[in-house]
Amino acid sequence: MIRQYLTVFLLWVLSCNLMAQYHDYGFEKKFNVPVLDLTAQPLAMPWVGGENSCQLSAIDLNFDNIKDLVVFDRTGNRLKTFINNGAPNTIDYVYAPEYEQYFPPIHDWLFLVDYNNDGIEDIFTYSIAGMSVWRNDSDPVNGIHFTKVKEVLNSLQYESYQNLYVTEVELPGIADVNDDGCPDILVFHILGSYLNLHTNMSKIKYGHCDSLDFERTEHCWGDFYESENSADITLNINCSFSKTSEPMGKEILHVGSTILPLHLDSNGLMDLLIGDTDFPKLIAAFNGGSLQHAHLVQSDTNFPSGTTPVRLFSMPLPSYLDVNNDNLKDLVVSPFDANPYITESRQSLWLYTNNGTSAVPVFEFVKKNFLQDAMIDVGTGAYPVLFDLNGNGKLDLFVANFGFRDTSYYNNGFLYSDFISKISYYMNTGTVSQPAFTLITENFAGLDSLHLRAAYPAFGDIDNDGDIDLIIGEENGALLFLENIAGQGNPLSFAPPQHNYQAIDIGKFSTPQIIDLDGDGLLDLVIGDRRGRLNFFRNTGTLNNPSFNLITDTLGGVLVRDFNTSNYGYATPCFFKDSLGMFKLFAGSESGKIFYYDSISNNLNGTFTLKEQPLLMINEGIRTGVAVGNINNDQYVDMIIGNFSGGLNLYMGKEPELIGIRENEKYACLFKIYPNPASETVNIISYEPIREADYTIEIYNISGRKVFSNGFQPTLNISSLIKGLYILRMTHKTTGKSYNLKLMIY
């Protein structure tokens, strides 16, 4: 019987490997290819991926008793971890991506707050119309581990426990407001403008802070009102309804704010910093009441006074933590507005160091690009292209963007921002086998003078005169042609731009590639679009006089739209040839997934084969662009991925791996379990949205015997299982599709 179980077990496990065999390509994320800035100084962490709208939190990741850094960028819901080496009075962070895998999926906002007074920070993050809580159960022996303790946090309201309502556009304040040692929660009322206090009742009821037992005790904390159509606040209002009823008497239209409770003066009472939707300033409000009743008595609309005040579009979000290892908390301010088309992105992490004390901080402006100045960060959007511009046999790097925010203005009460696209040119100044990139200009071809948005470059000698011309895609779906009239071997010299080149218009967001796709010796155009499709324009002209004619707007049946997340796809194609001379396609997308297609050569009238999506389970944020080329002259192609946060990630080619169950694979079979190995509980997370009720869980021991079976549970108690190797199997109830992961219990 044991032999029968073992045979079934091995066949079942091996089937995961046999179905897919090897991946066609292998890549390893790398950070060691040097990049120099305009002053020829090396960037400390160029390939980290950029930052846009960030929340910063302190936590000890490596158990050295020094607070490290977690940065959550809501543009693409990207979480990054940095180790703090702890040099006194020094900003001393090093990017450490190996810790990111231990965090559960986060979206919209994140706080790391120690709610149970065990000395380690727990997770508070957005859940639908509220917040969920993950307890930090980490220790030096078992490593980092979070356990979900609240799917939705409740609070006692109107004699019953109800969802503590928070929206994705509201950032609550989590701090010990009443000085009892337990964190309370401040959040604007469901209709806005008035601040609710949800008091943590754990200490009062149970004598400790670990119960997450909240009660709404104030409807109008601080006796103030935030305007529904400006960033202004009104102090000393009549809050007779504060404890007994809802706010009445005003039409409240307020739609979003950020809150940071902190001590700004020496009276020991909790003050506030407030940011507001569509506005660039932070307002400081000072508490002159008591621990029993907050009463804001004074405001500062030029905060911080005495230095450069915060003027950051839009909806500034302050994070309060010690970044320079002087034991004083500093201030980092970043936009929280979810609309990337209005917010600052290139210089969107404003650092203010604390030159005062913990009780009375004095903030001094330092810079607008904290962390960003160590990365490749080109603002909103990053679209890489690899091309050997100077013909020296080394691929250079060009990075276009949606744009840099130029100006912001109001029209009929709504905020708008103008963005201007540029192309950054990084010359490959390394060797054929050891690439290094040096920034030559952030405004290649003087593109900013044309005031384009979403510029996307394609290079090629389309008129066969021996020099390289430039075609640029635009937001409006048209193309711009810059003819190089310099002649072969001469420095670039572009003729006046030709707008609406050959009257090509693919709708919205044209992303061209110049390539002889049909093999007739003439360069064709393939253009991605907002739909997530590819448009094929065959060159029916001559070598010297190209004429591009639309053959199909659904080339190969390619579609990179993720219907679960967006109505659009934003296809960014990169065709390349493999070692056998056959075309392959990697395409970026709105969802961030890289789509991999083959069966392209000699099949332009057919349907390409979608081999993988996302490619190798890579996830680097939303609205990705991808460039493929061999930058180190080995036998494997390399890949650079850009994202909407304006940064790049580098993947160097390597030998392809087996598809199937692999030890320590971060994205095994769509799901991940952690910690692994484990002894008490494991968490199960999915890298794509699922309905938990659709799945069952089974656990099999090494003999193939089922030892556990139940419905899907995000946290699983395994303490009753003996030590050893197991397979955890998740099965979709309707489709029968199964996902198998190794689990080690010790």
C-alpha positions in Angstrom: 0.0 0.0 0.0 2.8 2.4 0.9 4.4 1.6 -2.5 1.1 2.5 -4.3 0.9 5.8 -2.5 4.5 6.6 -3.2 4.0 5.8 -6.9 0.9 8.0 -7.2 2.7 10.7 -5.3 5.8 10.8 -7.5 3.8 10.7 -10.7 1.7 13.5 -9.5 4.6 15.7 -8.4 6.6 15.0 -11.6 3.7 15.8 -13.8 4.1 19.5 -12.9 7.6 19.3 -14.4 6.8 17.2 -17.4 4.0 19.4 -18.7 6.1 22.5 -19.4 9.7 21.1 -19.4 12.1 24.1 -19.5 11.4 27.8 -19.9 12.7 29.1 -23.2 14.6 31.9 -21.4 16.2 32.4 -18.1 16.9 35.7 -16.4 18.4 36.7 -13.1 17.7 40.1 -11.6 21.0 42.0 -11.3 22.1 45.3 -9.7 25.8 45.4 -10.4 26.0 47.0 -13.9 27.4 50.5 -13.3 25.5 53.6 -14.2 27.0 57.1 -14.0 25.0 60.3 -13.8 25.6 63.6 -15.8 28.6 64.4 -13.6 30.1 61.0 -14.1 29.3 60.0 -10.5 28.1 56.4 -10.0 24.5 55.9 -8.9 24.4 53.8 -5.7 21.4 51.7 -6.8 20.5 52.5 -10.4 18.4 49.4 -11.1 16.0 49.5 -8.2 13.0 50.7 -10.3 12.2 54.3 -9.4 9.8 55.8 -7.0 6.6 57.9 -7.4 4.0 58.0 -4.5 5.7 56.5 -1.5 5.0 55.7 2.1 8.0 54.9 4.3 8.2 52.8 7.4 10.9 51.6 9.8 11.3 48.0 10.8 14.2 45.7 11.7 14.5 43.3 8.9 17.8 41.5 9.7 17.5 41.4 13.5 20.5 43.6 14.2 18.5 46.0 16.4 18.8 48.7 13.7 15.6 50.0 12.1 15.7 49.3 8.3 13.4 50.8 5.7 10.3 49.6 3.8 9.1 51.8 1.0 5.7 51.2 -0.5 4.9 52.9 -3.8 1.2 53.0 -4.5 2.0 53.5 -8.2 1.9 49.8 -9.1 1.7 48.7 -5.4 5.4 48.1 -5.3 7.1 47.3 -1.9 10.9 47.6 -1.5 13.1 46.8 1.4 16.4 48.5 2.4 18.9 47.5 5.0 20.2 50.3 7.2 23.9 49.8 8.0 23.4 52.3 10.8 26.4 54.6 10.5 25.6 57.4 13.0 24.4 60.7 11.6 24.4 59.2 8.1 21.9 58.1 5.6 23.1 54.5 5.1 20.6 52.4 3.2 21.4 49.5 0.9 18.7 47.9 -1.3 17.9 44.4 -0.1 15.2 42.8 -2.2 15.5 39.4 -0.5 13.2 40.6 2.3 10.3 41.6 0.1 9.0 38.1 -0.4 8.1 37.9 3.3 5.5 40.6 3.1 1.9 39.8 2.1 0.4 41.6 -1.0 -0.2 45.3 -0.2 -2.2 47.8 -2.1 -3.0 51.5 -1.8 -1.4 52.2 1.6 0.7 50.6 4.3 1.6 51.4 7.9 4.1 49.5 10.1 3.0 50.1 13.6 3.6 48.0 16.7 0.1 47.5 18.0 0.8 44.8 20.7 3.9 46.4 22.3 6.2 43.4 21.5 8.8 45.7 20.0 8.3 44.8 16.4 6.1 46.5 13.8 2.9 45.0 12.5 1.1 45.7 9.3 -1.9 47.9 8.8 -3.0 48.0 5.2 -6.0 48.9 3.0 -8.8 46.4 2.7 -12.0 46.9 0.9 -13.6 50.0 2.6 -11.4 49.4 5.6 -8.1 48.0 6.8 -6.6 44.6 7.5 -4.0 43.8 10.1 -1.1 41.4 10.0 0.7 40.6 13.2 4.5 40.4 13.0 5.6 37.1 14.5 9.2 37.4 13.3 12.2 36.2 15.4 15.9 35.7 14.6 15.5 31.9 14.6 12.5 31.6 12.3 12.9 34.7 10.3 10.3 37.2 9.1 6.8 36.1 9.4 3.4 37.9 9.3 0.1 36.4 10.4 -3.2 37.9 9.3 -5.2 38.6 12.4 -7.9 40.9 11.0 -9.3 40.7 7.5 -11.4 43.8 8.2 -10.8 45.8 11.4 -14.0 46.6 13.3 -14.9 49.4 15.7 -17.8 49.7 18.2 -20.2 52.2 16.6 -23.8 52.8 17.6 -23.7 49.9 20.1 -22.5 47.3 17.5 -19.2 46.5 16.0 -18.9 47.7 12.4 -16.3 48.1 9.8 -13.8 50.8 10.6 -14.5 52.6 7.4 -11.5 53.9 5.4 -11.3 54.4 1.6 -8.3 53.9 -0.7 -8.1 57.7 -1.1 -7.9 58.4 2.7 -4.8 57.8 4.7 -5.7 57.3 8.4 -3.5 58.3 11.3 -2.4 55.5 13.6 -0.8 56.7 16.8 -1.3 56.7 20.6 -3.6 59.7 20.9 -4.6 59.3 24.5 -1.1 58.3 25.9 -2.1 54.9 27.2 0.5 53.1 25.2 -1.9 51.6 22.6 -2.3 52.9 19.1 -5.5 54.7 18.3 -6.9 55.5 14.8 -7.9 58.9 13.4 -9.8 58.9 10.2 -12.1 61.3 8.4 -15.8 60.7 8.6 -17.3 58.6 5.8 -18.6 61.9 4.2 -15.4 63.7 5.0 -14.4 67.0 6.7 -14.8 65.9 10.4 -12.2 63.7 12.0 -13.3 60.5 13.9 -11.3 59.1 16.7 -11.5 55.3 17.2 -10.0 54.7 20.6 -8.1 51.5 21.3 -10.0 50.0 24.3 -7.6 47.1 24.8 -5.7 48.6 27.8 -8.9 49.7 29.4 -10.7 46.3 29.0 -7.8 43.8 29.2 -4.8 45.6 30.7 -2.7 45.2 27.5 -2.6 46.4 23.9 -2.9 43.2 21.8 -6.6 42.9 21.3 -7.4 45.4 18.5 -10.6 46.4 20.3 -11.7 49.8 19.0 -14.6 52.1 19.8 -15.5 55.4 18.0 -15.3 57.9 20.8 -15.2 61.2 18.9 -17.0 62.3 15.7 -15.2 65.6 15.6 -11.8 65.1 17.1 -9.9 68.4 17.5 -13.0 70.7 17.0 -12.1 71.5 13.5 -13.5 71.2 10.0 -11.7 70.6 6.7 -13.1 72.4 3.7 -14.8 70.3 1.1 -13.4 72.4 -1.8 -10.0 73.6 -0.6 -7.1 72.6 1.7 -8.2 75.0 4.4 -9.3 74.0 7.9 -11.6 75.9 10.2 -10.7 75.8 13.9 -12.9 76.2 17.0 -16.1 74.9 15.5 -19.1 73.8 17.5 -18.9 70.1 17.8 -22.0 69.5 19.9 -22.6 66.3 17.9 -19.2 65.0 18.7 -20.0 62.0 20.9 -23.7 61.6 20.4 -24.6 62.0 16.7 -23.4 62.4 13.2 -22.2 65.8 11.7 -25.2 67.6 10.3 -26.0 70.9 8.6 -23.4 71.0 5.7 -23.2 69.4 2.3 -19.9 67.5 2.7 -18.1 66.7 -0.5 -14.6 66.0 0.8 -12.9 63.2 -1.0 -9.5 62.5 0.5 -6.8 63.5 3.0 -3.6 62.3 4.6 -3.1 62.5 8.3 0.0 62.2 10.5 -0.5 62.5 14.2 2.8 63.6 15.9 4.1 65.9 18.6 5.1 69.3 17.3 5.4 71.2 20.6 6.2 70.4 24.2 2.8 70.1 25.7 2.6 66.4 25.2 -0.6 66.5 23.2 -1.1 65.0 19.8 -0.8 67.5 16.9 -1.6 66.9 13.2 -0.2 67.2 9.8 -2.9 67.2 7.1 -2.6 66.9 3.3 -5.5 67.2 1.0 -6.6 65.9 -2.4 -5.6 68.2 -5.3 -3.5 70.5 -3.2 0.3 70.7 -2.7 0.7 71.9 0.9 0.8 70.3 4.4 -1.1 72.1 7.2 0.2 71.7 10.7 -2.5 71.9 13.4 -1.5 72.4 17.0 -3.5 70.8 19.9 -4.2 73.1 22.8 -6.8 70.9 24.5 -6.2 68.0 26.8 -5.7 64.2 26.7 -9.4 63.8 27.3 -10.5 66.3 24.7 -8.4 67.5 21.7 -8.9 71.1 20.7 -6.8 72.4 17.8 -6.0 76.0 18.4 -3.5 77.1 15.8 -2.5 76.1 12.2 0.5 76.6 10.0 -0.2 76.7 6.3 3.5 77.1 5.4 4.7 74.1 7.1 7.5 73.6 7.9 8.1 77.2 8.7 11.6 78.6 8.6 12.7 76.4 5.7 11.4 75.4 2.3 7.7 74.6 3.0 6.0 71.5 1.4 4.6 72.3 -2.0 4.2 68.9 -3.6 1.5 68.0 -6.0 -0.7 66.3 -5.1 -2.0 65.4 -1.7 1.3 65.3 0.2 1.8 62.3 2.5 4.3 62.7 5.4 6.2 59.7 6.8 7.9 60.2 10.2 11.0 58.1 10.8 14.7 58.4 11.6 16.5 58.2 8.3 20.0 59.5 9.3 20.6 57.5 12.4 20.7 60.3 14.9 17.8 58.9 17.0 15.5 61.7 15.9 12.6 61.1 13.6 12.8 63.0 10.3 10.1 63.8 7.8 9.8 62.4 4.2 6.9 63.8 2.1 5.6 62.2 -1.0 2.4 62.5 -3.1 -0.5 60.2 -2.2 -2.9 61.1 -5.0 -3.7 58.0 -7.0 -3.9 59.9 -10.3 -0.4 59.6 -11.8 -1.3 62.2 -14.5 -1.4 65.1 -12.0 1.3 64.2 -9.4 5.0 65.1 -9.2 7.1 62.0 -9.9 10.7 62.9 -10.7 11.3 64.8 -7.4 8.6 63.2 -5.2 10.4 62.3 -2.0 11.1 65.5 -0.1 13.4 65.0 2.9 13.4 67.2 6.0 15.8 66.3 8.8 14.9 66.9 12.4 17.4 69.4 13.9 15.3 69.8 17.1 14.3 67.2 19.6 11.8 64.3 19.8 9.4 66.5 21.8 9.8 69.6 19.7 11.1 68.7 16.2 12.6 71.4 14.0 12.5 70.3 10.3 15.1 71.5 7.8 14.7 70.9 4.1 17.4 68.8 2.6 16.3 67.6 -0.9 13.4 66.7 -3.1 14.6 63.4 -4.4 15.5 61.2 -1.4 16.4 57.7 -2.6 15.5 58.7 -6.2 18.9 60.5 -6.6 20.5 57.1 -6.3 18.4 55.4 -9.0 17.6 55.7 -12.7 14.3 57.6 -12.3 12.9 59.5 -15.3 9.6 60.7 -13.8 6.3 59.2 -14.8 6.8 56.1 -17.0 10.0 54.6 -18.2 10.3 52.9 -21.6 13.7 51.5 -22.4 15.2 50.9 -25.8 18.6 49.2 -26.5 20.3 50.4 -29.7 24.0 50.8 -30.7 23.8 54.5 -31.6 27.5 55.0 -32.4 28.2 51.7 -34.1 30.9 50.5 -31.7 29.4 47.1 -31.2 28.0 48.0 -27.7 24.3 48.5 -27.1 23.4 51.9 -25.7 20.4 52.6 -23.5 17.6 55.1 -24.2 14.8 55.7 -21.7 11.7 57.6 -22.8 8.9 58.6 -20.4 5.3 59.6 -20.2 6.7 62.9 -19.0 8.1 65.1 -16.3 5.5 67.2 -14.6 6.0 70.8 -15.9 3.2 72.9 -14.4 -0.1 72.3 -12.5 -3.2 74.5 -12.6 -6.9 74.5 -11.6 -9.8 74.7 -14.0 -13.3 74.9 -12.7 -12.1 73.6 -9.3 -10.2 70.6 -10.7 -6.5 70.1 -10.7 -4.6 69.5 -14.0 -0.9 69.0 -14.7 1.1 69.4 -17.9 3.7 66.7 -18.6 6.5 67.0 -21.1 8.3 63.9 -22.5 12.0 63.5 -22.8 14.4 60.8 -23.8 17.4 60.1 -21.6 20.5 58.7 -23.5 22.9 56.5 -21.6 26.0 55.6 -23.6 27.5 52.2 -23.1 31.0 53.3 -21.8 31.9 49.8 -20.6 33.4 47.0 -22.7 31.7 44.4 -24.9 31.5 41.9 -22.1 31.2 44.3 -19.1 28.6 47.0 -19.8 28.5 50.3 -18.0 26.1 53.2 -18.9 26.9 56.9 -18.6 24.1 59.5 -18.8 25.0 61.8 -21.7 21.7 63.8 -21.8 18.3 63.8 -20.3 16.9 65.5 -23.4 18.0 63.5 -26.4 17.2 65.2 -29.8 15.9 68.2 -27.9 12.5 66.5 -27.6 11.2 68.7 -24.8 10.7 71.6 -27.2 8.0 69.7 -28.9 5.9 69.3 -25.8 4.9 65.7 -26.4 3.5 63.3 -23.9 4.2 59.5 -23.8 7.0 59.7 -26.3 8.2 56.3 -27.4 11.4 56.1 -29.6 12.3 53.7 -32.4 15.6 53.7 -34.2 16.5 52.7 -37.8 17.9 53.8 -41.1 14.6 53.9 -42.8 15.8 55.9 -45.8 19.0 53.8 -46.4 21.4 56.8 -46.3 23.8 55.3 -43.8 22.7 57.1 -40.7 20.1 56.4 -38.0 16.7 58.0 -38.1 14.2 58.3 -35.3 10.5 57.7 -35.2 8.6 58.6 -32.0 5.2 57.4 -30.9 2.9 59.8 -29.1 0.0 59.9 -26.7 -2.4 60.9 -29.5 -1.6 57.7 -31.5 0.3 59.5 -34.3 4.0 59.3 -35.1 6.7 61.9 -35.3 9.6 61.5 -37.7 13.1 62.9 -37.1 15.2 62.4 -40.2 19.0 62.3 -39.5 20.6 64.3 -42.2 24.1 64.1 -40.8 25.3 61.3 -43.1 27.2 58.1 -42.2 29.8 58.5 -39.5 28.8 62.0 -38.6 27.3 63.3 -35.3 23.5 63.3 -35.3 21.8 66.2 -37.0 18.0 66.0 -37.3 15.9 67.8 -39.9 12.8 69.7 -38.7 10.3 67.2 -37.2 7.6 65.7 -39.4 4.4 65.5 -37.4 1.7 63.0 -38.3 4.2 61.0 -40.2 2.6 59.3 -43.2 -0.8 60.0 -41.6 -0.4 57.0 -39.4 -2.9 57.1 -36.4 -3.4 54.0 -34.3 -5.8 55.6 -31.8 -4.0 56.3 -28.5 -0.5 55.7 -27.2 1.6 54.6 -30.2 4.7 52.5 -29.3 6.6 51.8 -32.5 9.4 49.4 -33.3 11.3 49.6 -36.6 12.0 46.0 -37.8 12.0 44.0 -41.0 9.3 41.6 -39.8 8.5 40.0 -43.1 12.1 39.4 -44.2 11.8 41.3 -47.5 14.8 43.5 -46.8 12.7 46.6 -46.1 12.2 48.0 -42.6 8.5 47.7 -41.4 6.7 49.3 -38.5 5.0 47.4 -35.7 3.1 49.8 -33.3 1.6 48.9 -30.0 -1.5 50.8 -28.8 -3.6 51.5 -25.7 -6.0 48.6 -26.6 -3.1 46.2 -25.9 -2.9 45.2 -29.6 -0.2 45.4 -32.2 -0.6 47.3 -35.6 1.5 46.0 -38.5 2.5 48.5 -41.2 4.4 46.8 -44.0 6.9 48.8 -45.9 5.7 48.7 -49.5 8.1 51.4 -50.7 11.7 51.2 -51.5 15.0 51.1 -49.5 15.3 54.9 -50.0 11.7 55.9 -49.9 9.6 53.9 -47.4 5.9 53.7 -47.6 4.1 52.2 -44.6 0.7 50.6 -45.2 -1.5 49.1 -42.5 -1.9 45.3 -43.0 -3.6 44.5 -39.7 -4.4 46.2 -36.4 -4.5 42.8 -34.6 -1.1 41.4 -35.5 -0.7 37.8 -34.4 -3.8 38.0 -32.3 -1.6 39.6 -29.6 -3.6 41.1 -26.7 -1.8 42.1 -23.5 -4.9 43.5 -21.7 -5.7 42.1 -18.3 -9.5 42.3 -18.1 -9.4 41.8 -14.3 -7.5 45.1 -13.8 -8.0 47.5 -16.7 -10.0 48.3 -19.8 -6.7 48.9 -21.6 -3.6 47.1 -22.4 -0.9 49.6 -23.4 1.2 47.2 -25.4 4.9 48.0 -25.7 6.4 45.5 -28.2 9.9 44.3 -28.4 10.6 41.8 -31.2 14.0 40.1 -31.4 15.6 37.0 -32.9 16.7 33.9 -31.1 19.9 32.0 -31.9 18.2 30.3 -34.8 17.1 33.5 -36.4 13.4 33.1 -35.4 11.4 36.1 -34.2 10.3 36.2 -30.6 8.2 38.9 -28.9 8.3 40.3 -25.4 5.6 42.9 -24.7 5.0 45.1 -21.7 1.5 45.9 -20.6 -0.8 48.1 -18.4 -0.9 45.3 -15.7 2.9 45.2 -15.7 3.1 41.6 -16.9 5.5 40.8 -19.7 3.8 38.7 -22.4 6.0 36.3 -24.3 4.9 35.1 -27.8 6.6 32.9 -30.4 5.5 31.2 -33.7 6.0 34.6 -35.4 8.3 34.0 -38.3 6.5 33.0 -41.5 3.2 33.4 -39.6 2.3 37.1 -39.9 -1.2 36.2 -41.1 -1.7 33.7 -38.4 -2.0 33.7 -34.6 1.2 33.9 -32.5 1.6 31.5 -29.6 1.4 32.9 -26.2 4.1 31.0 -24.3 4.1 32.8 -21.0 2.3 35.6 -19.2 3.7 36.9 -17.0 7.1 35.9 -18.3 8.8 33.9 -15.4 6.3 35.5 -13.0 8.2 38.8 -13.2 6.3 41.7 -11.6 7.9 45.1 -11.7 4.9 47.5 -11.4 2.4 48.8 -13.9 2.6 50.1 -17.4 5.8 48.3 -18.3 8.1 48.7 -21.2 10.7 46.1 -22.2 14.0 46.1 -24.1 15.9 43.0 -25.1 19.5 42.7 -26.2 22.8 41.0 -25.4 24.6 43.6 -23.4 27.5 41.4 -22.2 28.2 39.4 -25.3 27.5 36.0 -23.8 25.1 33.3 -25.2 22.0 34.7 -23.5 19.8 37.7 -24.2 19.4 40.3 -21.4 16.3 42.3 -20.6 15.6 45.7 -19.1 12.1 46.5 -17.8 10.7 50.0 -17.2 7.7 50.8 -15.2 5.3 53.7 -14.5 7.3 54.8 -11.5 10.0 55.9 -13.9 12.6 53.4 -13.0 14.3 50.4 -14.6 15.0 46.8 -13.5 17.9 44.8 -15.1 17.6 41.1 -15.8 20.7 39.4 -17.1 20.2 36.2 -19.3 21.2 32.8 -17.9 20.5 29.2 -18.6 16.7 28.5 -18.6 15.2 26.6 -15.6 12.7 23.8 -15.3 9.1 24.8 -15.0 7.4 23.2 -12.0 8.0 22.8 -8.3 11.3 24.3 -7.3 12.7 24.8 -3.8 12.5 28.4 -2.6 10.9 29.7 -5.8 9.2 33.0 -5.0 6.3 32.6 -7.3 5.8 28.8 -7.4 2.6 27.9 -9.2 0.8 31.2 -8.8 0.7 30.8 -5.0 3.3 31.3 -2.3 3.5 29.9 1.2 5.6 31.4 3.9 7.4 31.0 6.2 8.9 27.9 4.7 10.2 25.9 6.5 7.6 26.4 9.3 6.5 24.8 12.5 3.3 26.4 13.7 1.5 28.2 10.9 2.0 29.1 7.2 0.4 31.9 5.2 -0.9 31.3 1.7 -1.0 34.2 -0.8 -1.8 34.5 -4.4 0.0 36.7 -6.9 -3.2 37.3 -8.8 -6.7 38.1 -7.6 -8.7 34.9 -6.6 -11.9 34.0 -4.9 -10.8 32.1 -1.8 -14.1 30.1 -1.8 -13.2 28.6 -5.2 -10.2 26.6 -3.8 -9.6 23.6 -1.6 -6.3 22.8 0.2 -4.8 19.4 0.6 -1.5 18.4 2.2 0.3 15.1 1.4 3.2 13.6 3.2 6.2 12.0 1.5 4.4 8.7 1.2 1.7 10.3 -0.8 -0.9 10.0 2.0 -3.3 12.9 2.4 -2.9 14.3 5.9 -5.0 17.5 5.7 -8.0 18.6 3.6 -10.1 21.7 3.9 -11.3 24.9 2.2 -8.9 27.7 1.4 -7.5 29.4 4.4 -5.0 32.3 4.1 -3.4 31.2 7.4 -3.0 27.5 8.0 -2.3 25.8 11.4 0.2 23.0 10.8 1.3 22.4 14.4 -0.3 19.0 14.5 1.8 17.6 11.6 5.1 15.8 12.3 8.4 17.1 11.0 9.2 16.3 7.4 8.6 17.2 3.7 5.1 17.7 2.4 3.3 18.8 -0.7 0.6 21.4 -0.3 -1.9 21.2 -3.1 -4.5 23.9 -3.9 -7.3 22.9 -6.4 -9.9 25.1 -8.1 -13.3 23.5 -7.4 -14.7 24.2 -10.9 -11.8 23.8 -13.3 -9.9 21.2 -11.3 -6.6 23.0 -11.9 -4.1 22.3 -9.2 -1.1 24.1 -7.8 1.5 22.2 -5.9 4.1 23.6 -3.5 6.8 22.1 -1.3 6.3 22.6 2.4 9.0 21.7 5.0 7.8 21.3 8.6 10.4 21.3 11.3 
